[in-house]
């Protein structure tokens, strides 16, 4: 079955850390850019971070710069999002997406606008609360 599956979400206190994983099955991520997106209740989808197929280019939303790090391990067919110094406003459902788009900034921007990526995961909930 061809799919992306996110994991690693949960409840964390402000200032804490989580690492999200996005694992692909049924296809290889080698040729795909991967993006992490999030959507909080009542808010628009936001492109959090995107990474090129070679990991040579990354993009971060201003809201997470310096706190989040995206990485990928193509040998494990998995992309990660390390989230540090979490804030209550980071609370959202986090989704990963895969597409063959070549510009990671474009991926994060148009993915947030509803562009139909090749693959989307079903999301993992991150709650930052004391």
C-alpha positions in Angstrom: 0.0 0.0 0.0 1.4 3.4 -1.0 1.2 5.8 1.9 2.9 8.2 4.2 2.6 7.7 7.9 3.4 10.3 10.5 4.3 9.4 14.1 5.8 11.0 17.2 3.1 13.4 18.2 1.8 13.8 21.7 1.5 16.0 24.7 4.5 18.1 25.7 5.1 20.9 28.1 6.1 24.4 26.8 9.9 24.4 26.3 9.9 20.7 25.6 10.9 18.7 22.5 9.4 16.2 20.1 10.6 14.4 17.0 8.1 13.6 14.3 8.7 10.9 11.7 7.3 10.6 8.3 7.7 7.1 6.9 6.9 6.1 3.4 5.7 2.6 2.3 5.0 1.3 -1.1 7.3 3.8 -2.8 10.8 5.4 -2.3 11.2 8.9 -1.1 14.6 9.3 -2.9 13.2 11.5 -5.7 10.7 13.4 -3.6 10.8 16.7 -1.7 9.1 16.3 1.6 7.2 19.0 3.5 5.8 19.2 7.0 2.6 21.2 7.3 0.4 21.9 10.3 -3.1 23.1 10.9 -4.5 24.2 14.2 -8.3 24.4 14.9 -9.8 27.4 13.2 -6.5 28.4 11.5 -5.2 28.0 8.0 -2.7 25.3 7.0 0.9 26.4 7.4 4.0 25.2 5.7 6.4 24.5 8.5 9.4 23.1 6.8 10.4 21.5 3.6 13.4 19.6 2.4 14.7 18.7 -1.1 15.1 15.1 -2.3 18.9 15.4 -1.8 18.6 17.2 1.5 20.6 20.0 -0.1 17.9 22.6 0.4 15.7 23.3 3.3 13.0 25.9 4.1 11.6 26.9 7.4 8.7 29.1 8.2 9.7 32.2 10.3 7.6 30.9 13.2 9.8 27.9 13.6 13.3 29.1 12.5 15.9 28.2 15.1 13.7 25.8 16.9 12.8 23.1 14.3 15.1 21.0 12.2 14.1 18.9 9.2 16.2 16.0 8.1 15.9 12.8 6.0 17.3 9.3 6.0 16.7 7.9 2.5 18.0 4.5 3.6 15.1 4.3 6.1 12.7 6.0 3.7 11.9 8.4 6.5 11.9 12.2 7.1 12.1 13.7 10.5 11.1 17.0 12.1 13.0 17.7 15.4 11.0 20.3 17.3 12.7 22.1 20.3 11.6 24.9 22.6 8.0 24.1 21.8 5.4 26.8 22.4 1.6 26.5 23.0 1.1 28.1 19.5 2.8 25.1 18.0 -0.2 23.0 18.9 -1.7 21.5 15.7 -2.1 18.4 13.6 1.2 17.9 11.7 1.1 16.4 8.2 3.8 15.4 5.9 3.6 15.5 2.1 5.7 14.2 -0.7 6.0 15.8 -4.2 8.5 16.0 -7.0 8.5 19.8 -6.9 12.0 21.1 -7.2 11.9 24.3 -5.0 11.3 23.6 -1.4 10.1 27.2 -0.6 7.5 26.8 -3.3 6.5 23.5 -1.8 5.9 24.9 1.6 4.0 27.9 0.3 1.8 26.3 -2.3 1.2 23.2 -0.1 -0.2 25.5 2.6 -2.5 27.0 -0.1 -3.9 23.6 -0.9 -1.8 22.4 -3.8 -2.4 18.8 -4.4 0.8 17.1 -3.5 1.6 13.6 -4.8 1.1 12.1 -1.4 -0.2 13.2 2.0 -0.1 11.6 5.4 -3.1 11.5 7.7 -1.4 13.6 10.4 -0.2 13.4 14.0 -1.4 15.6 16.8 1.0 17.8 18.7 -0.3 19.4 21.9 1.9 21.9 23.8 0.4 22.6 27.2 1.3 22.7 30.8 
